[in-house]
Each structure stands twice: as structure tokens, then as C-alpha cells.
Amino acid sequence: MPREPSRTRAKSAEAKLLYTSGEWTFETLKATYDAIEAIAVGELGLDPYANQIELINSEQMLDAYSSIGMPVFYHHWSFGKKFARDEKSYRKGYSGLAYEIVINSNPCISYIMEENTMTMQALVMAHAAFGHNHFFKNNYLFREWTDAEGILDYLSFARSFVMRAEEQHGIAQVERVLDAGHALMDQGVNRYGRRPRLSLANERRRAESRREYRRETYNDLWRTLPASTSPAATPDEGAEIDQGTHRLGLPEENLLYFIEKFSPRLKGWERELLRIVRNIGQYFYPQKQTKMMNEGCATYVHYRIMNRLYDTGRIGEGAMLEFLASHANVVFQPAFDDPRYSGINPYALGFAMMCDIERVVTEPGDEDRAFLPEIAGTGDVMGTLRTAWANYRDDSFVAQYLSPHLMRKLRLFQLVDRPDTPDYRVEAIHDERGYRRLRRALARQYDPGLRDPNIQVSDVDMAGSRRLVLTHRMNNAVPLAEADARAVLAYVADLWGYDVALRGVGDDDGIAYTYEAAVPA
């Protein structure tokens, strides 16, 4: 049988390729997306939301940066400031842009840049549209705390509400409340599931029905009544302030919730603004607890998919080399003594842990069987990873799956900085004695209960001076930065309408510091 000419074989191989140059078209995007979906869903068993891929230019990407990556958002001066800073840095070449932005919504929206090459578009679709998307849909924190079905409608409602408030009450008054709300956003979330799951669709319907009720029951005669001389809030402006602290649910970890419900001075529209900020902060809360896992999942998924495309002849060697160069940059981890070191790269650690789980599942050693007996040698790589992605957050994932093999590979060690000694102390290294201590120390580094300040509303005199008292339970005797604490406390006093105090309390319940803030004149 005569051999096929080499030129004919080259043409035949080229015909299988999804694309042959860096330029993309909508046809190649669609064909590549379909090939990626077949691998992600058909072979890896991923379960994503429906996808919506949108192309944007660099200026639109910068705009999305400034509004925390959301496609619809209300206006605020800080977003414009951030846009101007990022644009200047980008235009001068001091920084680059992300290849994509992905929204935890249903359908899941992935923004990809027009300037990307076709290989980068393929990587982004694999990374965001299937990796992040699967994680958003299946991780228990996102299922418990976020509402992918209602977020876009709620953001549209929030933007409309803020615009109406600016027209009715003035931009300065609206920004005063939003400034304070943004300063307290990290202290405006429920961390321990004390309240029902947030439904943003219900939140939007509740606010709209209340506004409609006020419109229908409005009577212009009410404005002719003399103003009340009592300092107490009217039913529309305040909460029921005659309750004792035992009825206020103290201590309360969610500062924005407490101020929204019980501030004696806030008006109804101001409470709704705080509620909007609080709901959006709660929506983003799971992302802070799963940054390493989420990026590790997406990076592992895009790595598997791009390699599979190459192995099956769907992308060429040039595309593969371009992908590997980009992937290597993403997972690069500078050494601790490298001037570029700024902490552990979540992409690097997340991807390394996913690959290490694959190794333990398929080719375990005796050490792996001792440390990870539940998964060692099971052979089901994707089943094990999907279970981990669904049921853990960063700290518990590290505590459960970080292996001695990976600790040695990453050369991990623990440094301790004690305030009573002038030098650092190497507390543990990657050896037999240090494995469990290293794993525990790294897991604690991702624990939001230890990482985020524990500040609670501890007392309030509702019947007398209405002075609000906040308590900061210090971790390892570390106080809050005084300048920042005083600045944020001034926002609390402005929202509360009366004097506020913040007490720092140590492990022995002794008061280490106290800051006071009075109502702005």
C-alpha cells in the first residue's frame, strides 16, 4: 500500500485543529467551546451552570475591575477612583489585566478580552466557564450563602434604588451612607449561619413591595403636621428602641445588620442602602474563604482540558507552548527570600494540591497511606476532587489534604514572630516532626475566624444615653491598627447617631485598649 504523502498528512492533521493561528473568530470560539464542554462535562464529570460568554475590551475590563467585577452595579466615587488608578497603571505598563472575569450567577457569565489570542480564549473558557463555574455551583458555602439565580436582578434593583435615592435626597447624603457601609462591609456578614439562607430575589421583591405600599398609602396632609420635638425616632425612621439588650440578640457579630435594625436615627431609605451593602457583602463572603480552592480547581481544570485537547490533536504545538508559558506564569511561586515574594500564591498552592491529590489517588506510597488513608489508592481522581471541591473551604481543605510529599516539594516551614523577642523563630520544617504542625499552621492561616477581626456589638444603652459598645476579641494579643480603627469607628457613630466605644479584649478578658467616637457635628 503506498504511503500517504507527508504534505497530505500535514493537511489532514491541520484539518482536525480547532484553530491554526492566534486570531479568533466567532466560529472558532464556538467550536472550541463545544470541544471544551465535551471534555469538561463528558470526561471530567463537571456540573456547571449554563454558560454565557461575553467579549469585552480592555477599558470595559478596567471598568469591571472598579465595580468589583459585577456587570451591573450602583455608582460610587470609589469605583471611579479605582478605575483611574488601574487605567493609569495599565496604560504605562506597570500592571497587566486579568484574562477573564467570571460571575457567580445562573447563567454563569464569563468575560473574555477581545485582545486575547485564540489560545488564551480557550484557556479562559476552560478556566472560568467550567472550572470556576463548577466550583460556584457545587461548593457548600456558595450553595448556603449565595443566590446565583437572583444576583443580577438584585444588582439591577440596587442600582435603581441608589439612583432614586440620589435624586430624592442628594448625592452627598447617599454617598455618606455608602461610604460608611463600605467601611463596615467585612463586619456586615453572618459567619455562622444564624439566619436563613439569603434569597436576593426575595430581597428585591420585599423592597419593591414596600416602596409600592408607601406610594399607594401616601397622603400629602401628613407633611402639614408639626414636627415632633422628641428625640426618639418615628416609626418610619427607627427601630423599636424601647427593647432591652436581651431582646436585641447581643452579642451580635453582624454590625451592619444591628445598625440597620436598631439605629435610632437612620431613615428608611438609609436602612435600605445598608441592607444592600450587607447583602452584597454576604454574597462575596464565600469567595474570601475559598480563594485558594476555587483558583486551584479552575487551574487544574484548565490544565487537564488543554492537555486533553492537545493529546487528541485539537490544538497544535504552538498553541500548547503558548498555553504552558501562560500556565507557568499563573502558578509561579517565588521563594521566601525572593524580592518578588508576597505570600503564598493561591493559584500555585491550589493547583499543587489538586495535582498531589491525583498522585495520592493513583500512585500512593506508604507515607500517603498513613497520612491520607481515605483517598490513597482509590483510583477515582475526579470523584475525589469533586467531593473535596464540594465539601471544604481553604482552611479545612489544607488540614485534610496537605501531604508530607507536597510539604517537602514546596519546602514549607513555619516562622514565628513573637513580640517579646527580637528574632524570628523557625517553629517547624518539612520533616517527620514538623509535618502535622506545618499542616495545622498553614490551615490556620486560611481560617477566617482567626484571620478576620472578631468584633461584636456587646452592649447598648437603648433607654438612656444610647451609647453603643463594640468589643474586639484579640487573636494572639494583636490589636487593630489604631488609625484605621478610629476612622471606621467614626463611620459607626455617624450611622448609629450616638456615641460609640470600641474595646480591645485579650484572652484574659482584660481590656487592652479603648477608642471612643462621638457623633459628627
BAPA-589329 format. One line per field, with one value per residue (C-alpha): residue in one letter; z, y, x. Coordinates in Angstrom, 1 decimal. Example, Ala and Ser with C-alpha at 12.3 -4.5 7.8 and 13.67 -1.06 7.14 Angstrom:
2
r <- [A, S]
z <- [7.8, 7.1]
y <- [-4.5, -1.1]
x <- [12.3, 13.7]
***
This chain:
521
r <- [M, P, R, E, P, S, R, T, R, A, K, S, A, E, A, K, L, L, Y, T, S, G, E, W, T, F, E, T, L, K, A, T, Y, D, A, I, E, A, I, A, V, G, E, L, G, L, D, P, Y, A, N, Q, I, E, L, I, N, S, E, Q, M, L, D, A, Y, S, S, I, G, M, P, V, F, Y, H, H, W, S, F, G, K, K, F, A, R, D, E, K, S, Y, R, K, G, Y, S, G, L, A, Y, E, I, V, I, N, S, N, P, C, I, S, Y, I, M, E, E, N, T, M, T, M, Q, A, L, V, M, A, H, A, A, F, G, H, N, H, F, F, K, N, N, Y, L, F, R, E, W, T, D, A, E, G, I, L, D, Y, L, S, F, A, R, S, F, V, M, R, A, E, E, Q, H, G, I, A, Q, V, E, R, V, L, D, A, G, H, A, L, M, D, Q, G, V, N, R, Y, G, R, R, P, R, L, S, L, A, N, E, R, R, R, A, E, S, R, R, E, Y, R, R, E, T, Y, N, D, L, W, R, T, L, P, A, S, T, S, P, A, A, T, P, D, E, G, A, E, I, D, Q, G, T, H, R, L, G, L, P, E, E, N, L, L, Y, F, I, E, K, F, S, P, R, L, K, G, W, E, R, E, L, L, R, I, V, R, N, I, G, Q, Y, F, Y, P, Q, K, Q, T, K, M, M, N, E, G, C, A, T, Y, V, H, Y, R, I, M, N, R, L, Y, D, T, G, R, I, G, E, G, A, M, L, E, F, L, A, S, H, A, N, V, V, F, Q, P, A, F, D, D, P, R, Y, S, G, I, N, P, Y, A, L, G, F, A, M, M, C, D, I, E, R, V, V, T, E, P, G, D, E, D, R, A, F, L, P, E, I, A, G, T, G, D, V, M, G, T, L, R, T, A, W, A, N, Y, R, D, D, S, F, V, A, Q, Y, L, S, P, H, L, M, R, K, L, R, L, F, Q, L, V, D, R, P, D, T, P, D, Y, R, V, E, A, I, H, D, E, R, G, Y, R, R, L, R, R, A, L, A, R, Q, Y, D, P, G, L, R, D, P, N, I, Q, V, S, D, V, D, M, A, G, S, R, R, L, V, L, T, H, R, M, N, N, A, V, P, L, A, E, A, D, A, R, A, V, L, A, Y, V, A, D, L, W, G, Y, D, V, A, L, R, G, V, G, D, D, D, G, I, A, Y, T, Y, E, A, A, V, P, A]
z <- [0.0, -1.0, 1.9, 2.2, 1.1, 4.0, 2.8, 2.7, 6.2, 7.4, 5.8, 7.4, 10.8, 10.3, 9.4, 12.9, 14.6, 16.2, 15.0, 13.3, 14.2, 17.1, 15.5, 16.7, 15.1, 16.5, 14.6, 16.2, 19.6, 19.3, 18.0, 20.8, 23.4, 22.3, 22.4, 25.9, 27.1, 25.8, 27.9, 31.0, 31.3, 29.4, 30.6, 33.8, 35.1, 35.9, 36.7, 35.8, 35.4, 31.9, 30.4, 29.0, 27.3, 26.7, 24.9, 26.3, 25.5, 27.9, 29.0, 29.8, 31.8, 33.8, 34.4, 35.6, 38.0, 39.5, 40.3, 42.0, 38.8, 38.6, 35.3, 37.0, 40.0, 41.6, 41.2, 43.9, 43.8, 45.0, 41.8, 39.6, 41.7, 41.4, 37.6, 37.2, 39.2, 37.4, 33.9, 34.5, 35.8, 32.8, 30.1, 31.5, 31.5, 35.3, 35.5, 33.3, 33.2, 34.1, 31.2, 32.4, 35.0, 36.0, 37.8, 40.2, 38.6, 36.7, 33.9, 34.8, 33.0, 31.8, 30.4, 28.0, 26.4, 22.7, 22.8, 23.9, 21.4, 20.5, 22.8, 25.6, 24.8, 25.0, 28.4, 29.8, 28.8, 30.4, 33.5, 34.1, 32.3, 33.6, 36.5, 38.4, 37.3, 38.6, 41.9, 42.3, 41.7, 43.9, 46.9, 50.0, 51.1, 47.8, 48.0, 51.5, 51.3, 47.7, 45.4, 41.8, 40.5, 41.9, 42.0, 38.6, 39.2, 42.8, 41.5, 38.9, 41.8, 43.9, 41.1, 40.5, 44.3, 44.7, 41.7, 43.0, 46.5, 44.9, 43.1, 46.2, 49.0, 47.2, 46.1, 49.2, 51.6, 49.7, 49.5, 53.2, 54.0, 51.3, 52.5, 56.0, 54.7, 52.6, 55.5, 57.6, 54.8, 56.2, 59.5, 57.9, 57.2, 59.0, 59.5, 61.4, 59.7, 62.4, 59.9, 57.0, 53.6, 51.7, 48.8, 46.7, 44.6, 47.8, 49.0, 45.8, 45.9, 49.5, 48.9, 45.8, 47.5, 50.5, 48.2, 46.3, 49.6, 50.6, 47.2, 47.4, 51.0, 50.7, 51.9, 51.4, 54.5, 56.7, 55.9, 57.4, 60.9, 63.2, 63.5, 66.6, 69.3, 70.8, 70.1, 69.6, 66.0, 64.2, 63.2, 59.7, 60.8, 63.6, 65.2, 68.3, 70.7, 73.9, 73.8, 76.4, 75.3, 76.0, 73.1, 70.8, 70.4, 71.9, 71.3, 67.6, 65.1, 62.1, 62.8, 59.6, 60.5, 64.0, 62.9, 60.1, 62.5, 65.7, 64.9, 66.4, 63.8, 60.4, 57.9, 55.9, 52.7, 54.7, 56.2, 52.7, 51.5, 54.4, 53.6, 50.0, 51.1, 53.6, 51.1, 48.6, 51.3, 52.2, 48.5, 48.3, 51.7, 50.4, 47.9, 50.6, 52.3, 49.1, 47.1, 47.1, 46.4, 43.8, 41.8, 42.3, 40.9, 37.9, 37.2, 37.5, 35.2, 32.5, 32.7, 32.2, 29.4, 27.4, 27.7, 26.5, 23.5, 22.6, 23.1, 20.8, 18.1, 18.5, 19.2, 17.8, 19.3, 19.0, 20.9, 23.6, 24.1, 24.4, 27.0, 29.0, 29.2, 30.5, 32.9, 34.3, 35.0, 36.8, 39.1, 39.7, 43.4, 44.4, 47.2, 50.6, 50.1, 46.5, 46.3, 44.4, 47.4, 48.8, 50.4, 49.1, 45.6, 45.8, 42.2, 43.0, 46.2, 44.9, 41.7, 43.5, 46.0, 43.2, 41.3, 44.6, 45.3, 41.8, 42.7, 46.0, 44.5, 41.6, 42.9, 46.7, 48.8, 52.4, 53.7, 51.7, 53.1, 56.6, 56.2, 53.7, 54.2, 52.9, 49.4, 48.9, 46.0, 45.4, 41.7, 41.3, 40.7, 39.6, 42.1, 44.9, 43.6, 43.1, 46.7, 48.0, 45.9, 47.2, 50.9, 52.1, 52.3, 52.2, 55.9, 56.2, 52.7, 53.7, 57.1, 55.3, 52.2, 52.5, 52.3, 53.5, 49.9, 48.9, 52.0, 51.0, 47.4, 48.3, 51.0, 53.6, 57.0, 59.8, 61.1, 64.4, 65.3, 69.0, 70.3, 73.3, 71.2, 68.6, 66.2, 64.2, 65.3, 62.9, 64.6, 62.2, 58.9, 56.4, 58.4, 60.4, 63.5, 61.6, 59.1, 61.3, 62.8, 59.3, 58.1, 61.1, 60.9, 57.2, 57.7, 60.5, 58.1, 55.9, 58.9, 58.6, 62.4, 63.1, 60.1, 60.3, 63.4, 65.8, 66.5, 68.1, 69.4, 73.1, 74.8, 74.1, 76.4, 74.4, 77.3, 78.3, 76.5, 73.6, 73.7, 71.6, 72.8, 70.5, 71.7, 69.7, 70.9, 70.0, 68.4, 69.7, 71.5, 68.2, 68.3, 65.5, 63.7, 65.7, 62.7, 60.8, 63.9, 64.8, 61.2, 60.9, 64.4, 63.2, 60.5, 63.1, 65.2, 62.2, 61.3, 64.9, 65.7, 69.2, 70.8, 70.2, 72.1, 70.9, 73.5, 72.7, 75.0, 75.4, 76.3, 80.0, 79.3, 80.3, 78.4, 76.3, 74.7, 74.3, 71.4, 71.5, 68.7, 69.0, 66.6, 63.9, 64.4]
y <- [0.0, 3.3, 5.7, 8.9, 11.9, 13.9, 17.1, 15.3, 14.0, 17.5, 18.9, 16.1, 16.8, 20.5, 19.8, 18.4, 21.5, 23.8, 26.8, 27.4, 30.9, 33.3, 35.2, 34.2, 34.3, 33.6, 30.3, 29.2, 30.4, 28.3, 25.2, 25.4, 26.0, 22.9, 20.8, 22.1, 21.4, 17.8, 17.2, 19.1, 17.6, 14.3, 13.2, 15.1, 14.9, 18.6, 20.0, 23.8, 26.3, 27.3, 29.5, 33.0, 34.1, 37.8, 39.6, 43.0, 45.3, 46.4, 49.6, 47.5, 45.1, 48.0, 49.2, 45.8, 45.8, 49.1, 47.8, 44.6, 42.6, 42.8, 43.5, 45.8, 47.9, 51.2, 54.3, 55.3, 57.7, 55.0, 53.0, 55.9, 56.5, 52.8, 52.9, 56.0, 54.3, 51.0, 52.6, 54.7, 51.8, 49.6, 52.3, 52.9, 49.2, 48.9, 46.2, 43.9, 42.8, 39.6, 37.4, 37.0, 37.8, 35.3, 36.0, 33.6, 33.7, 31.5, 31.6, 31.9, 35.0, 34.8, 38.0, 37.4, 40.1, 40.9, 41.3, 37.7, 35.3, 32.2, 30.0, 32.4, 32.4, 28.6, 28.7, 31.3, 29.3, 26.2, 28.0, 30.2, 28.8, 25.3, 25.4, 28.3, 27.7, 24.1, 25.3, 28.1, 25.7, 22.8, 24.1, 24.1, 27.7, 29.1, 26.9, 28.1, 31.8, 32.9, 33.2, 32.7, 32.9, 36.3, 38.2, 40.0, 41.1, 42.3, 44.3, 45.9, 46.8, 48.1, 50.4, 51.8, 52.3, 54.2, 56.4, 57.2, 58.0, 60.3, 62.2, 62.4, 63.0, 64.3, 62.5, 63.7, 62.1, 58.8, 58.7, 59.4, 56.2, 54.1, 55.3, 54.1, 50.8, 50.0, 50.7, 48.1, 45.6, 43.0, 43.3, 43.1, 39.4, 36.3, 33.9, 31.0, 30.5, 32.0, 33.4, 31.8, 31.5, 34.7, 35.0, 38.0, 37.6, 37.8, 40.8, 42.6, 41.8, 42.8, 46.2, 46.9, 45.9, 48.1, 51.0, 50.4, 50.3, 53.6, 55.1, 53.9, 55.0, 58.4, 61.3, 64.9, 66.0, 64.3, 67.0, 69.7, 68.1, 69.9, 68.2, 66.1, 67.6, 64.2, 62.9, 59.4, 58.1, 58.0, 54.6, 55.1, 56.2, 54.0, 50.6, 49.8, 51.4, 50.5, 47.0, 45.8, 44.4, 40.9, 41.3, 42.7, 39.3, 40.6, 39.9, 40.5, 39.8, 41.5, 45.2, 46.4, 44.2, 45.6, 49.2, 48.7, 47.2, 49.3, 52.6, 55.3, 57.9, 56.2, 56.9, 54.1, 54.8, 54.8, 51.4, 50.1, 51.3, 49.5, 46.4, 46.5, 46.8, 44.0, 41.6, 42.2, 41.7, 38.4, 37.3, 37.8, 36.2, 32.6, 33.8, 35.0, 31.6, 29.6, 31.7, 29.0, 26.1, 28.0, 29.1, 25.7, 24.0, 26.3, 26.0, 22.2, 22.0, 24.2, 22.2, 18.9, 20.3, 22.0, 18.9, 16.7, 19.0, 18.6, 14.9, 14.5, 16.7, 19.6, 22.2, 22.4, 22.5, 26.3, 26.7, 24.2, 26.1, 29.4, 27.8, 26.3, 29.6, 31.3, 28.5, 28.6, 32.3, 31.7, 29.0, 30.6, 30.7, 32.9, 31.6, 33.3, 35.2, 36.3, 40.1, 39.2, 37.1, 38.5, 35.4, 32.0, 32.2, 30.7, 29.5, 27.7, 26.1, 25.2, 23.7, 21.8, 20.3, 19.2, 17.5, 15.9, 14.5, 13.0, 11.4, 10.0, 8.6, 6.8, 6.2, 6.3, 5.5, 4.1, 7.7, 8.7, 5.7, 6.8, 10.4, 10.2, 6.8, 7.8, 8.6, 6.8, 4.3, 4.7, 5.3, 7.8, 11.1, 13.2, 11.7, 12.5, 16.1, 16.8, 15.7, 17.9, 20.9, 20.5, 20.0, 22.1, 25.6, 26.7, 26.0, 22.7, 21.6, 22.2, 20.5, 17.4, 17.0, 18.6, 15.7, 15.4, 14.8, 18.2, 20.0, 18.7, 19.7, 23.2, 23.4, 24.7, 25.9, 27.8, 31.1, 32.6, 36.3, 36.8, 40.4, 39.7, 38.5, 40.4, 37.5, 35.1, 31.5, 28.5, 26.6, 23.7, 22.4, 19.7, 16.7, 13.9, 16.0, 19.0, 17.7, 17.9, 21.2, 22.7, 21.5, 22.9, 26.2, 26.7, 25.7, 28.3, 30.9, 30.5, 30.2, 33.3, 33.0, 33.7, 35.9, 38.4, 40.6, 39.3, 42.5, 42.3, 44.6, 43.8, 46.4, 49.3, 51.7, 52.0, 53.5, 56.2, 57.6, 55.1, 54.6, 51.7, 49.5, 47.2, 44.6, 43.3, 39.9, 40.0, 37.0, 36.4, 39.8, 41.6, 44.9, 46.7, 49.4, 52.5, 54.9, 52.5, 51.6, 55.2, 56.1, 53.2, 53.9, 57.4, 55.8, 53.7, 56.7, 58.5, 55.7, 55.0, 58.6, 58.5, 57.9, 54.7, 52.9, 50.1, 47.9, 45.5, 42.5, 39.9, 36.2, 37.0, 39.3, 42.3, 45.5, 46.2, 49.4, 51.6, 54.0, 56.5, 58.2, 60.9, 61.8, 64.2, 67.8]
x <- [0.0, 1.5, 2.3, 0.4, 2.5, 3.7, 2.1, -1.3, -0.8, 0.0, -3.1, -5.2, -3.8, -4.4, -8.0, -8.5, -7.2, -9.8, -7.7, -4.4, -3.5, -3.7, -6.6, -10.1, -13.5, -16.9, -16.9, -13.6, -14.8, -18.0, -16.1, -13.5, -16.2, -18.0, -14.8, -14.0, -17.5, -17.4, -14.2, -15.3, -18.8, -18.4, -14.9, -14.2, -17.8, -18.2, -21.6, -21.6, -24.3, -25.3, -22.6, -22.8, -19.6, -19.2, -16.4, -15.2, -12.3, -9.5, -11.4, -14.5, -12.3, -10.9, -14.5, -15.4, -12.4, -13.5, -17.0, -15.8, -16.3, -20.0, -21.8, -24.5, -23.7, -24.6, -22.4, -19.9, -17.0, -14.5, -15.2, -14.2, -11.0, -10.1, -10.7, -8.5, -5.7, -5.8, -6.1, -3.0, -1.1, -2.2, -1.5, 2.0, 2.8, 3.1, 0.5, -1.5, -5.1, -6.8, -7.5, -11.1, -13.7, -16.3, -19.6, -21.3, -24.7, -27.1, -26.3, -22.6, -21.2, -17.6, -16.0, -13.1, -11.0, -11.0, -7.2, -6.6, -5.2, -7.3, -5.3, -5.9, -9.6, -9.6, -7.7, -10.1, -13.2, -11.8, -10.7, -13.7, -16.7, -16.1, -13.6, -14.9, -18.4, -18.4, -17.0, -19.6, -22.5, -21.3, -19.3, -21.4, -20.5, -21.8, -24.9, -25.6, -24.8, -25.3, -28.2, -26.9, -30.4, -31.2, -27.9, -28.2, -31.8, -30.9, -27.9, -30.2, -32.6, -29.7, -28.5, -32.0, -32.6, -29.3, -30.1, -33.6, -32.1, -29.6, -32.4, -34.6, -32.0, -28.9, -25.7, -23.8, -26.2, -26.3, -22.5, -22.2, -24.2, -22.5, -19.0, -19.9, -21.4, -18.4, -16.1, -18.1, -18.8, -16.4, -18.1, -21.5, -21.8, -23.2, -20.4, -22.1, -25.5, -27.7, -30.1, -32.0, -30.3, -30.2, -32.5, -31.7, -34.8, -37.0, -34.9, -35.7, -39.4, -39.6, -38.0, -40.1, -43.4, -42.6, -41.9, -45.1, -47.1, -45.7, -46.6, -50.1, -50.7, -49.0, -51.1, -49.8, -51.7, -49.1, -46.5, -48.7, -48.4, -46.0, -42.6, -42.0, -39.7, -39.0, -35.5, -37.0, -37.2, -40.5, -41.9, -40.6, -37.2, -36.2, -36.4, -38.3, -35.8, -37.6, -36.3, -33.7, -30.4, -31.7, -34.2, -31.5, -29.7, -26.4, -23.6, -24.1, -21.3, -23.0, -22.5, -24.4, -27.4, -27.5, -27.2, -29.7, -32.3, -31.8, -30.2, -32.4, -31.5, -31.5, -34.3, -36.0, -34.0, -30.7, -31.6, -32.2, -28.8, -27.1, -29.2, -28.0, -24.3, -24.8, -26.4, -23.7, -21.0, -22.7, -22.8, -19.0, -18.2, -17.7, -15.2, -12.9, -13.0, -12.4, -9.9, -7.2, -9.5, -11.5, -8.4, -6.8, -9.9, -10.1, -6.4, -6.4, -9.5, -8.0, -4.7, -6.5, -8.7, -5.9, -3.7, -6.6, -7.2, -3.5, -3.5, -6.5, -5.0, -7.4, -4.7, -1.2, 2.2, 2.4, -0.8, 0.3, 3.6, 1.7, -0.6, 2.2, 4.0, 0.9, 0.1, 3.7, 3.3, 0.0, 1.3, 4.8, 5.7, 8.7, 10.9, 10.6, 13.9, 12.9, 12.2, 9.0, 7.7, 4.5, 3.0, 1.8, 0.3, -3.2, -3.0, 0.3, -0.8, -4.3, -3.0, -0.2, -2.7, -5.0, -2.2, -0.9, -4.4, -4.3, -0.9, -2.1, -5.3, -3.4, 0.1, 0.3, 3.2, 3.3, 3.5, 0.4, -1.5, -0.6, -1.5, -4.4, -5.9, -9.4, -8.2, -4.9, -5.1, -8.8, -8.2, -11.1, -9.3, -12.2, -14.6, -12.2, -11.6, -15.3, -16.0, -13.3, -14.4, -18.0, -17.4, -14.4, -13.2, -9.5, -8.6, -10.3, -9.1, -5.4, -6.0, -7.4, -5.4, -1.9, 0.5, 4.1, 5.2, 3.9, 5.3, 8.8, 8.2, 7.2, 9.9, 7.4, 8.5, 6.9, 8.2, 7.0, 7.3, 6.9, 6.6, 8.8, 11.8, 13.8, 14.3, 12.1, 11.9, 11.7, 9.0, 8.6, 10.1, 9.1, 10.4, 8.8, 8.4, 7.1, 4.5, 1.4, 2.5, 3.1, -0.3, -2.0, -0.2, -1.0, -4.6, -4.9, -3.5, -6.7, -9.1, -11.4, -12.2, -8.5, -7.7, -10.6, -11.1, -13.7, -15.7, -19.2, -21.8, -21.6, -23.7, -26.1, -28.0, -31.2, -33.2, -30.7, -27.7, -28.0, -24.2, -23.1, -20.2, -18.2, -15.8, -12.8, -11.7, -8.0, -6.2, -2.7, -2.9, -2.8, -4.8, -6.4, -4.4, -5.3, -5.7, -7.9, -10.0, -10.7, -11.6, -14.1, -15.5, -16.3, -18.5, -20.2, -21.0, -22.4, -24.7, -25.7, -26.4, -24.9, -21.5, -19.7, -16.9, -14.6, -12.8, -10.0, -10.1, -7.4, -7.6, -7.8, -10.8, -8.7, -9.3, -6.1, -7.3, -10.4, -11.3, -14.2, -16.1, -18.7, -21.4, -20.1, -21.3]
***
